[in-house]
Amino acid sequence: MTLSESDTAALSADEKPTAPHLPGDLAMWVMVLGDLFFFGCYFLAYMVFRDRSLPEFAAAQRRLEMGIGVTNTLVLLTSSMFMAAAVQAVRRGAIGTGRRLVWATGACGVIFVGLKAFEWHREISAGNTVGNEFFSFYYALTGIHLAHLVLGLLILGVVLRELRERARRRPSLVEQGATYWHMIDLLWVVIFAILYCMR
């Protein structure tokens, strides 16, 4: 259903539909694409080494706790849902709802960090260290991803600060935070697939 010119004119300034656009800005997309390229190279290296030592990688992979990986995946998918809803709320002027949704996104991120710390402790206590080729990739991939997630939490903090100040509320900033957060989610889905699921 499309709005006629008279319908559009009747809408208030913050109710007017915006033209479709790429969320965020160019700098954020350059950063996101650079990170995706970097991780893509690491994924390729993992696949090459895995192919050369398939039985050893498969045996080490079975030591991972699938339940923790699935839980972390659900936590991040939920966080992305909250972040997408936050963008929509801010776009329509529901700033309070947007702030609460960003807080919920951050809470999911903190839960992810806690689960990952627990999983690392569990694996190291079981003797699964970087001396094993598979686990050297596991710690590198999940560690670099975790560093990106912590940076994402800092970005969410910036978003929340700006949403508290009426003069600085910019939907574009929330979109930038969401773009980065969705990248973190996407990368985890790939990491989960190749480390936990691929046999």
C-alpha beads as a LAMMPS data file, in Angstrom:
LAMMPS data file: protein, C-alpha beads

199 atoms
198 bonds

1 atom types
1 bond types

-500.0 500.0 xlo xhi
-500.0 500.0 ylo yhi
-500.0 500.0 zlo zhi

Masses

1 110.0

Atoms # bond

1 1 1 0.000 0.000 0.000
2 1 1 1.438 3.398 -1.005
3 1 1 0.653 6.813 0.440
4 1 1 -0.850 9.493 -1.780
5 1 1 0.683 12.998 -1.796
6 1 1 -2.136 14.312 0.398
7 1 1 -1.608 11.469 2.904
8 1 1 2.140 12.143 3.022
9 1 1 1.585 15.861 3.526
10 1 1 -0.690 15.113 6.466
11 1 1 2.024 13.210 8.302
12 1 1 4.157 15.004 10.861
13 1 1 7.875 15.404 10.207
14 1 1 8.907 12.360 12.238
15 1 1 6.144 10.195 10.836
16 1 1 7.022 10.728 7.178
17 1 1 8.314 7.579 5.530
18 1 1 12.003 7.678 4.733
19 1 1 13.410 6.602 1.395
20 1 1 15.153 3.225 1.422
21 1 1 18.842 3.663 2.225
22 1 1 21.893 1.727 3.323
23 1 1 21.945 1.890 7.149
24 1 1 24.953 3.451 8.839
25 1 1 27.623 5.293 6.912
26 1 1 30.452 4.519 4.499
27 1 1 33.176 4.394 7.184
28 1 1 31.283 1.729 9.134
29 1 1 30.725 -0.352 6.008
30 1 1 34.436 -0.130 5.094
31 1 1 35.254 -1.379 8.595
32 1 1 32.684 -4.182 8.403
33 1 1 33.809 -5.338 4.957
34 1 1 37.451 -5.232 6.079
35 1 1 36.627 -7.439 9.068
36 1 1 34.667 -9.842 6.885
37 1 1 37.657 -10.114 4.514
38 1 1 40.021 -10.738 7.439
39 1 1 37.810 -13.454 8.910
40 1 1 37.247 -14.917 5.447
41 1 1 41.008 -15.427 5.084
42 1 1 41.116 -17.093 8.499
43 1 1 38.175 -19.352 7.591
44 1 1 39.973 -20.356 4.378
45 1 1 43.170 -21.156 6.292
46 1 1 41.161 -23.263 8.744
47 1 1 39.570 -25.235 5.901
48 1 1 42.981 -25.898 4.287
49 1 1 44.548 -27.140 7.542
50 1 1 41.448 -29.162 8.378
51 1 1 41.538 -30.871 4.994
52 1 1 45.189 -31.841 5.555
53 1 1 44.509 -33.379 9.002
54 1 1 40.858 -34.362 8.870
55 1 1 40.899 -37.256 11.399
56 1 1 42.782 -35.189 14.008
57 1 1 40.526 -32.168 13.530
58 1 1 37.392 -34.320 13.708
59 1 1 38.554 -36.019 16.915
60 1 1 39.379 -32.683 18.573
61 1 1 36.133 -31.141 17.362
62 1 1 34.124 -33.817 19.175
63 1 1 35.545 -32.524 22.477
64 1 1 33.632 -29.252 22.147
65 1 1 30.384 -28.952 24.103
66 1 1 27.679 -28.529 21.449
67 1 1 25.170 -27.279 24.025
68 1 1 27.321 -24.249 24.873
69 1 1 27.803 -23.450 21.179
70 1 1 24.066 -23.694 20.490
71 1 1 23.243 -21.543 23.524
72 1 1 25.730 -18.863 22.469
73 1 1 24.258 -18.890 18.967
74 1 1 20.718 -18.432 20.292
75 1 1 21.916 -15.630 22.594
76 1 1 23.509 -13.716 19.703
77 1 1 20.564 -14.281 17.364
78 1 1 18.286 -12.915 20.093
79 1 1 20.580 -9.924 20.536
80 1 1 20.398 -9.152 16.820
81 1 1 16.600 -9.298 16.998
82 1 1 16.678 -6.778 19.868
83 1 1 19.064 -4.519 17.946
84 1 1 16.940 -4.583 14.794
85 1 1 13.879 -3.708 16.892
86 1 1 15.859 -0.865 18.532
87 1 1 16.589 0.663 15.116
88 1 1 12.906 0.503 14.185
89 1 1 11.877 2.031 17.531
90 1 1 14.312 4.952 17.208
91 1 1 13.260 5.584 13.606
92 1 1 9.656 6.028 14.705
93 1 1 10.648 8.229 17.645
94 1 1 10.132 5.712 20.462
95 1 1 13.445 6.603 22.106
96 1 1 12.680 5.007 25.485
97 1 1 11.825 1.692 23.832
98 1 1 14.919 1.983 21.672
99 1 1 17.134 2.488 24.725
100 1 1 15.654 -0.536 26.495
101 1 1 16.203 -2.684 23.411
102 1 1 19.837 -1.556 23.130
103 1 1 20.289 -2.442 26.819
104 1 1 18.793 -5.889 26.090
105 1 1 21.210 -6.299 23.179
106 1 1 24.131 -5.461 25.450
107 1 1 22.877 -7.865 28.134
108 1 1 22.879 -10.680 25.561
109 1 1 26.435 -9.706 24.628
110 1 1 27.535 -9.927 28.268
111 1 1 25.880 -13.357 28.578
112 1 1 27.803 -14.462 25.483
113 1 1 31.089 -13.289 27.034
114 1 1 30.302 -15.180 30.255
115 1 1 29.457 -18.391 28.391
116 1 1 32.581 -18.122 26.257
117 1 1 34.781 -17.593 29.349
118 1 1 33.163 -20.665 30.940
119 1 1 33.743 -22.698 27.782
120 1 1 37.401 -21.652 27.526
121 1 1 37.945 -22.556 31.188
122 1 1 36.292 -25.922 30.593
123 1 1 38.434 -26.698 27.524
124 1 1 41.719 -25.550 29.071
125 1 1 40.994 -27.542 32.249
126 1 1 40.442 -30.616 30.061
127 1 1 43.874 -30.107 28.462
128 1 1 42.552 -28.785 25.145
129 1 1 45.160 -26.092 24.510
130 1 1 46.893 -24.430 21.558
131 1 1 49.246 -27.402 21.387
132 1 1 46.464 -29.074 19.406
133 1 1 46.114 -27.715 15.849
134 1 1 42.325 -27.652 15.933
135 1 1 42.234 -25.874 19.275
136 1 1 44.810 -23.321 18.123
137 1 1 42.273 -22.331 15.438
138 1 1 39.427 -22.558 17.955
139 1 1 41.044 -20.129 20.394
140 1 1 42.206 -17.774 17.648
141 1 1 38.815 -17.587 15.912
142 1 1 36.705 -17.365 19.045
143 1 1 39.191 -15.009 20.715
144 1 1 39.298 -12.532 17.835
145 1 1 35.517 -12.746 17.579
146 1 1 35.219 -12.093 21.313
147 1 1 37.431 -9.000 20.986
148 1 1 35.092 -7.732 18.255
149 1 1 32.100 -8.412 20.498
150 1 1 33.645 -6.410 23.356
151 1 1 34.212 -3.544 20.895
152 1 1 30.557 -3.957 19.902
153 1 1 29.547 -3.537 23.555
154 1 1 31.536 -0.286 23.686
155 1 1 29.756 0.899 20.523
156 1 1 26.401 0.083 22.153
157 1 1 27.519 2.219 25.098
158 1 1 28.113 5.145 22.726
159 1 1 24.660 4.574 21.201
160 1 1 23.039 4.641 24.648
161 1 1 24.886 7.827 25.609
162 1 1 23.672 9.590 22.497
163 1 1 20.101 8.389 22.966
164 1 1 20.076 9.932 26.451
165 1 1 20.825 13.407 25.052
166 1 1 17.912 14.887 23.135
167 1 1 20.106 17.142 20.960
168 1 1 22.307 14.233 19.837
169 1 1 19.705 11.600 18.990
170 1 1 20.523 10.345 15.517
171 1 1 18.901 7.263 14.009
172 1 1 21.974 6.964 11.774
173 1 1 24.186 6.315 14.823
174 1 1 21.872 3.549 16.024
175 1 1 21.984 2.088 12.511
176 1 1 25.790 2.112 12.587
177 1 1 25.800 0.281 15.911
178 1 1 23.307 -2.234 14.513
179 1 1 25.407 -2.777 11.373
180 1 1 28.454 -3.630 13.456
181 1 1 26.465 -5.818 15.851
182 1 1 24.876 -7.798 13.014
183 1 1 28.362 -8.411 11.584
184 1 1 29.412 -9.906 14.944
185 1 1 26.347 -12.159 14.826
186 1 1 27.026 -13.231 11.231
187 1 1 30.650 -14.070 12.015
188 1 1 29.622 -16.170 15.006
189 1 1 27.134 -18.159 12.914
190 1 1 29.940 -19.050 10.489
191 1 1 32.364 -19.849 13.340
192 1 1 29.734 -22.038 14.993
193 1 1 29.089 -23.846 11.714
194 1 1 32.725 -24.660 10.932
195 1 1 33.976 -25.339 14.471
196 1 1 30.999 -27.112 16.037
197 1 1 28.811 -28.488 13.255
198 1 1 30.942 -29.386 10.239
199 1 1 32.034 -33.020 10.357

Bonds

1 1 1 2
2 1 2 3
3 1 3 4
4 1 4 5
5 1 5 6
6 1 6 7
7 1 7 8
8 1 8 9
9 1 9 10
10 1 10 11
11 1 11 12
12 1 12 13
13 1 13 14
14 1 14 15
15 1 15 16
16 1 16 17
17 1 17 18
18 1 18 19
19 1 19 20
20 1 20 21
21 1 21 22
22 1 22 23
23 1 23 24
24 1 24 25
25 1 25 26
26 1 26 27
27 1 27 28
28 1 28 29
29 1 29 30
30 1 30 31
31 1 31 32
32 1 32 33
33 1 33 34
34 1 34 35
35 1 35 36
36 1 36 37
37 1 37 38
38 1 38 39
39 1 39 40
40 1 40 41
41 1 41 42
42 1 42 43
43 1 43 44
44 1 44 45
45 1 45 46
46 1 46 47
47 1 47 48
48 1 48 49
49 1 49 50
50 1 50 51
51 1 51 52
52 1 52 53
53 1 53 54
54 1 54 55
55 1 55 56
56 1 56 57
57 1 57 58
58 1 58 59
59 1 59 60
60 1 60 61
61 1 61 62
62 1 62 63
63 1 63 64
64 1 64 65
65 1 65 66
66 1 66 67
67 1 67 68
68 1 68 69
69 1 69 70
70 1 70 71
71 1 71 72
72 1 72 73
73 1 73 74
74 1 74 75
75 1 75 76
76 1 76 77
77 1 77 78
78 1 78 79
79 1 79 80
80 1 80 81
81 1 81 82
82 1 82 83
83 1 83 84
84 1 84 85
85 1 85 86
86 1 86 87
87 1 87 88
88 1 88 89
89 1 89 90
90 1 90 91
91 1 91 92
92 1 92 93
93 1 93 94
94 1 94 95
95 1 95 96
96 1 96 97
97 1 97 98
98 1 98 99
99 1 99 100
100 1 100 101
101 1 101 102
102 1 102 103
103 1 103 104
104 1 104 105
105 1 105 106
106 1 106 107
107 1 107 108
108 1 108 109
109 1 109 110
110 1 110 111
111 1 111 112
112 1 112 113
113 1 113 114
114 1 114 115
115 1 115 116
116 1 116 117
117 1 117 118
118 1 118 119
119 1 119 120
120 1 120 121
121 1 121 122
122 1 122 123
123 1 123 124
124 1 124 125
125 1 125 126
126 1 126 127
127 1 127 128
128 1 128 129
129 1 129 130
130 1 130 131
131 1 131 132
132 1 132 133
133 1 133 134
134 1 134 135
135 1 135 136
136 1 136 137
137 1 137 138
138 1 138 139
139 1 139 140
140 1 140 141
141 1 141 142
142 1 142 143
143 1 143 144
144 1 144 145
145 1 145 146
146 1 146 147
147 1 147 148
148 1 148 149
149 1 149 150
150 1 150 151
151 1 151 152
152 1 152 153
153 1 153 154
154 1 154 155
155 1 155 156
156 1 156 157
157 1 157 158
158 1 158 159
159 1 159 160
160 1 160 161
161 1 161 162
162 1 162 163
163 1 163 164
164 1 164 165
165 1 165 166
166 1 166 167
167 1 167 168
168 1 168 169
169 1 169 170
170 1 170 171
171 1 171 172
172 1 172 173
173 1 173 174
174 1 174 175
175 1 175 176
176 1 176 177
177 1 177 178
178 1 178 179
179 1 179 180
180 1 180 181
181 1 181 182
182 1 182 183
183 1 183 184
184 1 184 185
185 1 185 186
186 1 186 187
187 1 187 188
188 1 188 189
189 1 189 190
190 1 190 191
191 1 191 192
192 1 192 193
193 1 193 194
194 1 194 195
195 1 195 196
196 1 196 197
197 1 197 198
198 1 198 199
